[in-house]
Amino acid sequence: MWFCKVNGIISGAPVAMARPRVTKFGTYTAPKSKAYMDSVIKELHDKDQKLEGPIRLVVIFVHPRPKRITCVERTPKTTKPDIDNLVKMVMDIFSKANVWCDDNQVTEIHAMDYYANAYEQPHTMYQVYTAL
């Protein structure tokens, strides 16, 4: 049985985790990914709970709606960035914000990737469940 322990919304367009860049000076994360990660970690860092045990992650990514889409409701998104890179960003943020001890605790992931409906702003919704 799963119990929701953490949930919320990250406002703004979802950002995928970029591949680490290697130069002769060392390894670094792309500036866009790092800036997004740092801003979201600041929001989450106030939560003093560090979850333990198996975790289920539910995340819904809602991207800005392109003008070519004419229907009013949310539309499944099948373009880049890939959903696995979006999930990787969320999992890395939660690990660095101490929401859980390590992302290897996540045993179940439910992820959805959409374009916004005609009346909503881009955002990421998340729910983190623990088992009893």
C-alpha positions as semicolon CSV with decimal commas, in nm:
position;residue;x (nm);y (nm);z (nm)
1;M;0,000;0,000;0,000
2;W;0,139;0,340;-0,101
3;F;0,101;0,666;0,094
4;C;0,163;1,009;-0,059
5;K;0,433;1,187;0,141
6;V;0,540;1,473;-0,089
7;N;0,354;1,645;-0,370
8;G;0,369;1,975;-0,547
9;I;0,405;2,174;-0,865
10;I;0,719;2,315;-1,020
11;S;0,616;2,615;-1,226
12;G;0,773;2,688;-1,561
13;A;0,853;2,474;-1,862
14;P;1,007;2,135;-1,777
15;V;1,381;2,107;-1,844
16;A;1,554;1,780;-1,929
17;M;1,879;1,672;-1,769
18;A;2,153;1,745;-2,021
19;R;2,446;1,511;-2,068
20;P;2,753;1,609;-1,866
21;R;3,008;1,798;-2,076
22;V;3,373;1,701;-2,056
23;T;3,645;1,953;-2,137
24;K;4,016;1,970;-2,069
25;F;3,926;2,164;-1,752
26;G;3,689;1,899;-1,614
27;T;3,328;1,790;-1,628
28;Y;3,032;2,026;-1,598
29;T;2,655;2,033;-1,636
30;A;2,496;2,248;-1,907
31;P;2,410;2,596;-1,771
32;K;2,035;2,566;-1,850
33;S;2,007;2,233;-1,663
34;K;2,213;2,360;-1,369
35;A;2,012;2,683;-1,334
36;Y;1,680;2,493;-1,341
37;M;1,808;2,237;-1,092
38;D;1,940;2,501;-0,850
39;S;1,616;2,703;-0,855
40;V;1,397;2,398;-0,787
41;I;1,628;2,266;-0,514
42;K;1,589;2,598;-0,329
43;E;1,212;2,550;-0,330
44;L;1,232;2,190;-0,209
45;H;1,511;2,229;0,044
46;D;1,272;2,366;0,307
47;K;1,109;2,024;0,345
48;D;1,279;1,846;0,636
49;Q;1,171;1,494;0,550
50;K;1,414;1,242;0,408
51;L;1,209;0,946;0,290
52;E;1,333;0,593;0,340
53;G;1,230;0,259;0,195
54;P;1,072;0,186;-0,144
55;I;0,938;0,488;-0,332
56;R;0,685;0,538;-0,611
57;L;0,726;0,854;-0,821
58;V;0,439;1,000;-1,023
59;V;0,527;1,296;-1,243
60;I;0,336;1,487;-1,511
61;F;0,526;1,720;-1,742
62;V;0,323;1,996;-1,909
63;H;0,511;2,187;-2,181
64;P;0,423;2,516;-2,351
65;R;0,162;2,467;-2,620
66;P;0,284;2,520;-2,979
67;K;0,064;2,734;-3,204
68;R;0,024;2,448;-3,454
69;I;-0,191;2,252;-3,204
70;T;-0,551;2,365;-3,235
71;C;-0,743;2,135;-2,998
72;V;-0,827;2,280;-2,656
73;E;-0,731;1,990;-2,424
74;R;-0,391;1,856;-2,321
75;T;-0,215;1,678;-2,603
76;P;0,044;1,399;-2,565
77;K;0,392;1,526;-2,648
78;T;0,613;1,302;-2,864
79;T;0,899;1,539;-2,940
80;K;1,225;1,616;-2,763
81;P;1,320;1,637;-2,484
82;D;1,273;1,267;-2,412
83;I;1,065;1,172;-2,112
84;D;1,350;0,970;-1,959
85;N;1,572;1,281;-1,946
86;L;1,290;1,480;-1,787
87;V;1,244;1,211;-1,522
88;K;1,621;1,201;-1,463
89;M;1,616;1,575;-1,388
90;V;1,336;1,537;-1,132
91;M;1,507;1,240;-0,967
92;D;1,841;1,424;-0,945
93;I;1,668;1,728;-0,796
94;F;1,496;1,516;-0,531
95;S;1,824;1,342;-0,444
96;K;2,011;1,673;-0,406
97;A;1,724;1,832;-0,212
98;N;1,730;1,537;0,033
99;V;1,371;1,433;-0,038
100;W;1,500;1,075;-0,031
101;C;1,833;0,914;0,058
102;D;1,918;0,792;-0,293
103;D;1,733;0,755;-0,621
104;N;1,790;0,379;-0,614
105;Q;1,500;0,371;-0,365
106;V;1,258;0,447;-0,651
107;T;1,098;0,117;-0,747
108;E;0,807;0,250;-0,952
109;I;0,778;0,547;-1,190
110;H;0,465;0,678;-1,361
111;A;0,550;0,962;-1,601
112;M;0,333;1,151;-1,848
113;D;0,442;1,413;-2,101
114;Y;0,192;1,662;-2,246
115;Y;0,150;1,995;-2,418
116;A;-0,055;2,234;-2,205
117;N;-0,422;2,279;-2,271
118;A;-0,539;2,614;-2,403
119;Y;-0,584;2,759;-2,051
120;E;-0,285;2,639;-1,847
121;Q;0,077;2,741;-1,803
122;P;0,370;2,497;-1,838
123;H;0,463;2,315;-1,517
124;T;0,567;1,984;-1,363
125;M;0,342;1,808;-1,110
126;Y;0,490;1,544;-0,882
127;Q;0,384;1,301;-0,613
128;V;0,619;1,088;-0,407
129;Y;0,475;0,783;-0,229
130;T;0,630;0,551;0,027
131;A;0,526;0,198;0,113
132;L;0,427;0,086;0,460
